[in-house]
């Protein structure tokens, strides 16, 4: 057999090809993230092509590890084990015969792409030539629609690359290509999904979690850490800021009418989160709110709560999603089982049976005028703790 080398061929998110003059910036970020995801596996320097990267694979036993790593790299659309050889049909045939030897497939097809138009045969002609060769060699039938074995051949003047399988990646814009945002991470189902959606659009995420420990047990803090550890698999390193809210709640309980407490909680959280986000150099604040899902998420209350934001925009990527759709996404993400662990979050503590669903900023501002908001905000920020997560874990 002719000389060949095994690689993992990584295909980057196809939307990056549409970025025109900015394409290289996005690809550079994608390649940087890819290198970090496999930084502890040194199989040799990767080879970068236009929209692909070839990772050398000398040790077959590393394939399962690399498979799991690459599935989670946002910006990777698909990948597969691939073999390179000389860009001529005799070499390609020799390699294919080696790769399909012993195959149990009942049908196959050849899928050829060629970037070098000076090659003597075009893609359909190469498909026909190789298809005839494989059929005569193995007796396997040809199926162009739903083949059990799809032999992909990419040819240019430097090499031919052959692969037999394709694994879907996370896709999305490479994390870091769209700047940094801060996500208000509750212990519930919604906010992890909102965070992941922002990652898929290229945002690096910092997380902010408000907890009521020691008024309640510390379950929500541990859940927040577990969710951040899960999501760090997609952005490689994360920071979680744990903000104590119990002392603030004690003050609000004795001064704020019960029906308005959740609205006051949320307005104070946004003020504190905005300060922390600016400190961490985030460009926006993100929440997991969905219109009409709970009393604080009516149109009127969302407007009243959001008006406290003075310097940063607030993004609500789930605003038009229904609960069942969010649950499906949480299950696919892997956060659902963590989110449903019972705990008491800040906003569910001391909540009346009939909270206010339609508030007006003026009535809330009147209540707030009797509070020392600056002292509360300063107190929370000064007592906040940070937790840093990294993936792969050393």
NULO-21331 format. One record per residue (C-alpha): x, y, z; residue number from 1. Coordinates in nm, 4 decimals. Example, Ala and Ser with C-alpha at 12.3 -4.5 7.8 and 13.67 -1.06 7.14 Angstrom:
2
- 1.2300:-0.4500:0.7800:1
- 1.3670:-0.1060:0.7140:2
***
This chain:
394
- 0.0000:0.0000:0.0000:1
- 0.1126:0.3579:-0.0678:2
- 0.2325:0.5713:0.2209:3
- -0.0507:0.7230:0.4281:4
- -0.1056:0.9134:0.7508:5
- -0.4102:0.9037:0.9801:6
- -0.5656:1.2287:1.1048:7
- -0.8810:1.3625:1.2596:8
- -1.0297:1.5993:1.0045:9
- -1.2203:1.8848:1.1698:10
- -1.4707:2.0899:0.9689:11
- -1.5524:2.4311:1.1134:12
- -1.9011:2.5850:1.1308:13
- -2.0118:2.6552:0.7739:14
- -2.1421:3.0042:0.8642:15
- -1.7797:3.1138:0.9105:16
- -1.7312:3.0884:0.5342:17
- -1.9774:3.3779:0.4952:18
- -1.7740:3.6226:0.7063:19
- -1.5864:3.7702:0.4123:20
- -1.2851:3.9736:0.5186:21
- -1.3426:3.8761:0.8836:22
- -1.3330:3.5021:0.8176:23
- -0.9734:3.4579:0.9321:24
- -1.0476:3.6228:1.2656:25
- -1.3274:3.3733:1.3346:26
- -1.1193:3.0794:1.2124:27
- -0.8267:3.1861:1.4292:28
- -1.0540:3.1846:1.7348:29
- -1.1961:2.8439:1.6378:30
- -0.8482:2.6967:1.5954:31
- -0.7322:2.8461:1.9247:32
- -1.0272:2.6887:2.1086:33
- -0.9629:2.3574:1.9360:34
- -0.5983:2.3600:2.0446:35
- -0.6972:2.4331:2.4055:36
- -0.9476:2.1463:2.4081:37
- -0.6760:1.8950:2.3196:38
- -0.3807:2.0735:2.4812:39
- -0.2878:1.7725:2.6946:40
- -0.2786:1.5354:2.3945:41
- 0.0357:1.5914:2.1915:42
- 0.0120:1.3924:1.8690:43
- 0.1927:1.6531:1.6617:44
- 0.1141:1.9986:1.5185:45
- -0.2223:2.0350:1.3426:46
- -0.2386:2.1171:0.9731:47
- -0.4714:2.4040:0.8871:48
- -0.6624:2.4215:0.5609:49
- -0.9223:2.6742:0.4437:50
- -1.2216:2.5556:0.6522:51
- -1.0711:2.2419:0.8044:52
- -0.7931:2.1335:1.0382:53
- -0.6138:1.7983:1.0342:54
- -0.5086:1.6685:1.3769:55
- -0.2442:1.3914:1.3563:56
- -0.3536:1.0616:1.5112:57
- -0.0627:0.8227:1.5644:58
- -0.2023:0.6430:1.8693:59
- -0.5353:0.4715:1.7908:60
- -0.6162:0.4434:2.1623:61
- -0.6545:0.8238:2.1799:62
- -0.9452:0.8295:1.9348:63
- -1.2231:0.7796:2.1975:64
- -1.0820:1.0641:2.4107:65
- -1.0478:1.2991:2.1147:66
- -1.3956:1.2014:1.9958:67
- -1.5506:1.3148:2.3259:68
- -1.3431:1.6331:2.3367:69
- -1.4237:1.7466:1.9836:70
- -1.7999:1.6928:2.0229:71
- -1.8061:1.9812:2.2719:72
- -1.5921:2.2372:2.0893:73
- -1.8294:2.5110:1.9746:74
- -1.7338:2.6112:1.6218:75
- -1.6723:2.2503:1.5125:76
- -1.9534:2.1439:1.2797:77
- -1.8365:1.7867:1.2184:78
- -1.5260:1.5715:1.2294:79
- -1.4063:1.2270:1.1320:80
- -1.1037:1.0035:1.1233:81
- -0.9329:1.0543:0.7882:82
- -0.6361:0.9202:0.5973:83
- -0.4175:1.1116:0.3521:84
- -0.2382:0.9854:0.0452:85
- -0.1114:1.1109:-0.2900:86
- -0.3692:1.2964:-0.5038:87
- -0.3895:1.0391:-0.7843:88
- -0.6502:0.7701:-0.8446:89
- -0.4141:0.4735:-0.8050:90
- -0.3095:0.5919:-0.4581:91
- -0.6699:0.6669:-0.3615:92
- -0.7860:0.3238:-0.4770:93
- -0.5099:0.1545:-0.2823:94
- -0.6021:0.3392:0.0368:95
- -0.9754:0.2767:-0.0057:96
- -0.9172:-0.0953:-0.0561:97
- -0.7295:-0.0999:0.2760:98
- -1.0002:0.0968:0.4592:99
- -1.3015:-0.1057:0.3356:100
- -1.1373:-0.4442:0.3852:101
- -1.3633:-0.6561:0.6053:102
- -1.6507:-0.4048:0.5975:103
- -1.9948:-0.5458:0.6830:104
- -2.1789:-0.2685:0.4987:105
- -2.4454:-0.3687:0.2477:106
- -2.4329:-0.0445:0.0498:107
- -2.1966:0.2442:-0.0159:108
- -2.1489:0.5644:-0.2086:109
- -1.8507:0.7798:-0.3054:110
- -1.8697:1.1536:-0.2249:111
- -1.5873:1.3464:-0.3876:112
- -1.4940:1.7136:-0.3646:113
- -1.1930:1.8662:-0.5382:114
- -1.0516:2.2131:-0.4881:115
- -0.7954:2.1767:-0.7645:116
- -0.9783:2.2056:-1.0977:117
- -0.6645:2.1106:-1.2902:118
- -0.7075:1.7452:-1.1907:119
- -0.7802:1.5355:-1.5029:120
- -1.1243:1.4147:-1.3808:121
- -1.4079:1.6171:-1.2287:122
- -1.5942:1.5084:-0.9130:123
- -1.8729:1.3049:-1.0852:124
- -1.6135:1.1243:-1.2960:125
- -1.4033:1.0430:-0.9880:126
- -1.7180:0.9176:-0.8111:127
- -1.7944:0.6875:-1.1026:128
- -1.4379:0.5585:-1.1317:129
- -1.4002:0.4884:-0.7597:130
- -1.7556:0.3553:-0.7236:131
- -1.6953:0.0987:-0.9965:132
- -1.3649:0.0008:-0.8366:133
- -1.5138:-0.0514:-0.4873:134
- -1.8129:-0.2445:-0.6218:135
- -1.5924:-0.4803:-0.8227:136
- -1.3509:-0.5178:-0.5300:137
- -1.6060:-0.5903:-0.2562:138
- -1.9377:-0.6745:-0.4250:139
- -2.1106:-0.4150:-0.2067:140
- -2.4080:-0.2451:-0.3748:141
- -2.4220:0.1242:-0.4550:142
- -2.6851:0.3432:-0.2804:143
- -2.6645:0.7158:-0.3456:144
- -2.9430:0.8098:-0.1012:145
- -2.9046:0.6146:0.2249:146
- -2.5759:0.4244:0.2072:147
- -2.4472:0.2340:0.5076:148
- -2.0957:0.3409:0.4113:149
- -2.0238:0.6878:0.2755:150
- -1.6666:0.7077:0.1453:151
- -1.5715:1.0770:0.1352:152
- -1.2819:1.1842:-0.0834:153
- -1.1357:1.5347:-0.0842:154
- -0.8660:1.6025:-0.3422:155
- -0.6360:1.8933:-0.4136:156
- -0.2914:1.9228:-0.5698:157
- -0.1176:1.8410:-0.2389:158
- -0.3062:1.5347:-0.1195:159
- -0.6175:1.3217:-0.1166:160
- -0.8065:1.2850:0.2134:161
- -1.0382:0.9843:0.2605:162
- -1.2830:0.9293:0.5474:163
- -1.5581:0.6749:0.6182:164
- -1.7596:0.8270:0.9027:165
- -1.8869:1.1627:1.0160:166
- -1.9560:1.2810:1.3720:167
- -2.1563:1.5944:1.4432:168
- -1.9999:1.8627:1.6592:169
- -2.1615:2.1427:1.8588:170
- -2.1454:2.3851:1.5600:171
- -2.1987:2.7543:1.6407:172
- -1.9707:3.0553:1.6336:173
- -1.6397:2.9923:1.8143:174
- -1.6580:3.1031:2.1767:175
- -1.4823:3.4360:2.2235:176
- -1.5481:3.5640:1.8727:177
- -1.8472:3.7738:1.9877:178
- -1.7071:3.9126:2.3131:179
- -1.7987:3.8408:2.6749:180
- -2.1357:3.8499:2.8512:181
- -2.2436:3.7767:3.2090:182
- -2.5268:3.5280:3.2662:183
- -2.7486:3.5416:3.5732:184
- -2.7449:3.1728:3.6637:185
- -3.0289:3.0533:3.8839:186
- -3.0650:2.6981:4.0069:187
- -3.3430:2.6365:3.7556:188
- -3.3815:2.4889:3.4100:189
- -3.3846:2.8039:3.1989:190
- -3.0627:2.9977:3.2591:191
- -2.8177:2.7183:3.1594:192
- -3.0006:2.6904:2.8261:193
- -2.9833:3.0682:2.7807:194
- -2.6101:3.0592:2.8535:195
- -2.5521:2.7819:2.6001:196
- -2.7428:2.9718:2.3321:197
- -2.5157:3.2718:2.3833:198
- -2.2091:3.0456:2.3631:199
- -2.3349:2.9165:2.0281:200
- -2.3331:3.2753:1.9021:201
- -1.9691:3.3156:2.0032:202
- -1.9998:3.4708:2.3503:203
- -1.7599:3.3949:2.6328:204
- -1.9662:3.3584:2.9520:205
- -1.9123:3.4678:3.3108:206
- -2.1779:3.3421:3.5532:207
- -2.3438:3.5250:3.8439:208
- -2.5442:3.3269:4.1001:209
- -2.7408:3.4782:4.3892:210
- -2.7944:3.2551:4.6925:211
- -2.9688:3.2846:5.0285:212
- -2.7262:3.0821:5.2379:213
- -2.7351:3.0611:5.5418:214
- -3.1098:3.1334:5.5474:215
- -3.1411:2.8135:5.3459:216
- -2.9034:2.5216:5.2860:217
- -2.6267:2.5662:5.0297:218
- -2.7735:2.3379:4.7622:219
- -2.8211:2.6142:4.5068:220
- -2.4533:2.7120:4.5281:221
- -2.3424:2.3546:4.4656:222
- -2.5884:2.3211:4.1776:223
- -2.4524:2.6413:4.0254:224
- -2.0973:2.5035:4.0427:225
- -2.2077:2.1752:3.8838:226
- -2.3843:2.3572:3.5999:227
- -2.0812:2.5802:3.5404:228
- -1.8556:2.2734:3.5334:229
- -2.0866:2.1188:3.2719:230
- -2.0958:2.4312:3.0551:231
- -1.7208:2.4812:3.0835:232
- -1.6826:2.1804:2.8535:233
- -1.8040:2.4120:2.5757:234
- -1.5945:2.7211:2.6570:235
- -1.2895:2.5627:2.8281:236
- -1.2722:2.7987:3.1271:237
- -1.5367:2.9814:3.3271:238
- -1.5789:3.2126:3.6228:239
- -1.8744:3.1863:3.8601:240
- -1.9458:3.4732:4.1004:241
- -2.1468:3.3653:4.4058:242
- -2.3381:3.6590:4.5524:243
- -2.4867:3.6356:4.9056:244
- -2.8403:3.7759:4.9087:245
- -2.9711:3.6633:5.2482:246
- -2.8935:3.9847:5.4390:247
- -3.0592:4.1933:5.1692:248
- -3.3676:3.9732:5.1836:249
- -3.3886:4.0161:5.5607:250
- -3.4048:4.3920:5.5112:251
- -3.6621:4.3694:5.2336:252
- -3.8896:4.1371:5.4314:253
- -3.9518:4.3993:5.6998:254
- -3.9890:4.6980:5.4658:255
- -4.1464:4.5783:5.1386:256
- -4.5111:4.4687:5.0978:257
- -4.5167:4.0942:5.0185:258
- -4.6740:4.1337:4.6741:259
- -4.3771:4.3443:4.5554:260
- -4.0891:4.1453:4.7008:261
- -3.9960:3.9425:4.3912:262
- -3.9882:4.2580:4.1787:263
- -3.7616:4.4277:4.4343:264
- -3.5422:4.1187:4.4517:265
- -3.5003:4.1148:4.0761:266
- -3.4298:4.4878:4.0470:267
- -3.1609:4.4656:4.3139:268
- -3.0102:4.1573:4.1522:269
- -2.9865:4.3348:3.8183:270
- -2.8169:4.6360:3.9777:271
- -2.5626:4.4137:4.1527:272
- -2.5106:4.1947:3.8468:273
- -2.4515:4.4983:3.6272:274
- -2.1769:4.6210:3.8620:275
- -2.0123:4.2781:3.8622:276
- -2.0459:4.2379:3.4852:277
- -1.8764:4.5718:3.4225:278
- -1.5998:4.4765:3.6669:279
- -1.5422:4.1546:3.4675:280
- -1.5444:4.3539:3.1395:281
- -1.8634:4.1912:3.0088:282
- -2.0542:4.3731:2.7372:283
- -2.4079:4.2634:2.8293:284
- -2.6158:4.0866:3.0928:285
- -2.8106:3.7702:3.0020:286
- -3.1064:3.6127:3.1827:287
- -3.3121:3.2976:3.1301:288
- -3.6452:3.4801:3.1418:289
- -3.9330:3.3696:2.9198:290
- -4.2344:3.5924:2.8666:291
- -4.5287:3.4983:3.0871:292
- -4.3640:3.1991:3.2536:293
- -4.3873:3.3301:3.6133:294
- -4.5236:3.6418:3.7818:295
- -4.2004:3.8400:3.7511:296
- -4.1875:3.7695:3.3770:297
- -4.5032:3.9435:3.2610:298
- -4.4476:4.2176:3.0060:299
- -4.5111:4.4881:3.2662:300
- -4.2825:4.3370:3.5293:301
- -4.0019:4.2670:3.2825:302
- -4.0186:4.6327:3.1811:303
- -4.0212:4.7543:3.5419:304
- -3.7338:4.5267:3.6417:305
- -3.5224:4.5987:3.3349:306
- -3.5364:4.9759:3.3793:307
- -3.2670:4.9642:3.6495:308
- -3.0030:4.8716:3.3909:309
- -2.8069:5.1906:3.3254:310
- -2.4910:5.0889:3.1401:311
- -2.5313:4.7451:2.9791:312
- -2.7954:4.5914:2.7522:313
- -2.9917:4.2947:2.8847:314
- -3.0417:3.9924:2.6578:315
- -3.3173:3.7332:2.7053:316
- -3.2502:3.4578:2.4475:317
- -3.5441:3.2459:2.5751:318
- -3.8019:3.5240:2.5777:319
- -4.0243:3.3567:2.3146:320
- -3.9654:2.9948:2.4182:321
- -4.2213:2.7759:2.5944:322
- -4.1295:2.5652:2.8957:323
- -4.1431:2.2285:2.7198:324
- -3.9088:2.3498:2.4467:325
- -3.6658:2.4763:2.7104:326
- -3.6828:2.1423:2.8937:327
- -3.6015:1.9556:2.5712:328
- -3.2988:2.1765:2.5175:329
- -3.1885:2.1324:2.8800:330
- -3.2093:1.7538:2.8462:331
- -3.0015:1.7627:2.5267:332
- -2.7497:1.9917:2.6963:333
- -2.7238:1.7669:3.0012:334
- -2.8166:2.0357:3.2554:335
- -3.1719:1.9191:3.3239:336
- -3.0862:1.6513:3.5810:337
- -2.8802:1.9037:3.7783:338
- -3.1426:2.1784:3.7568:339
- -3.4254:1.9648:3.8970:340
- -3.2367:1.8825:4.2187:341
- -3.4582:2.0394:4.4903:342
- -3.3362:2.3671:4.6390:343
- -3.4647:2.7068:4.7467:344
- -3.3526:2.9939:4.5268:345
- -3.3534:3.3602:4.6248:346
- -3.6682:3.4565:4.4420:347
- -3.8762:3.1713:4.5846:348
- -3.7925:3.2650:4.9430:349
- -4.0656:3.4521:5.1328:350
- -4.2845:3.4812:4.8227:351
- -4.6591:3.5437:4.8808:352
- -4.9334:3.3346:4.7245:353
- -5.0422:3.6233:4.5016:354
- -4.7412:3.8287:4.3859:355
- -4.7916:4.1441:4.1835:356
- -4.8089:4.0610:3.8118:357
- -4.8518:4.4133:3.6725:358
- -4.6248:4.6712:3.8277:359
- -4.5418:5.0284:3.7366:360
- -4.1932:5.1752:3.7816:361
- -4.3240:5.4729:3.9833:362
- -4.4810:5.2583:4.2555:363
- -4.1655:5.0458:4.2822:364
- -3.9430:5.3539:4.2928:365
- -4.1536:5.4885:4.5795:366
- -4.0902:5.1726:4.7808:367
- -3.7202:5.1793:4.6914:368
- -3.6886:5.5424:4.8055:369
- -3.7241:5.4155:5.1630:370
- -3.4322:5.1723:5.1246:371
- -3.0571:5.2236:5.1372:372
- -2.9973:5.0632:4.7997:373
- -2.6345:5.1726:4.7649:374
- -2.5428:5.0103:5.0951:375
- -2.7167:4.6851:4.9941:376
- -2.5399:4.6770:4.6584:377
- -2.1995:4.7486:4.8110:378
- -2.2535:4.4850:5.0789:379
- -2.3385:4.2168:4.8239:380
- -2.0456:4.2992:4.5948:381
- -1.7926:4.3054:4.8790:382
- -1.9051:3.9653:5.0063:383
- -1.9197:3.7934:4.6669:384
- -1.6988:3.4867:4.6108:385
- -1.5512:3.3552:4.2878:386
- -1.5237:2.9977:4.1633:387
- -1.3140:2.9190:3.8557:388
- -1.3689:2.6107:3.6394:389
- -1.1410:2.4675:3.3709:390
- -1.1811:2.1938:3.1097:391
- -1.0208:1.9542:3.0416:392
- -0.9679:1.9038:3.4133:393
- -0.6036:1.8400:3.4953:394
***
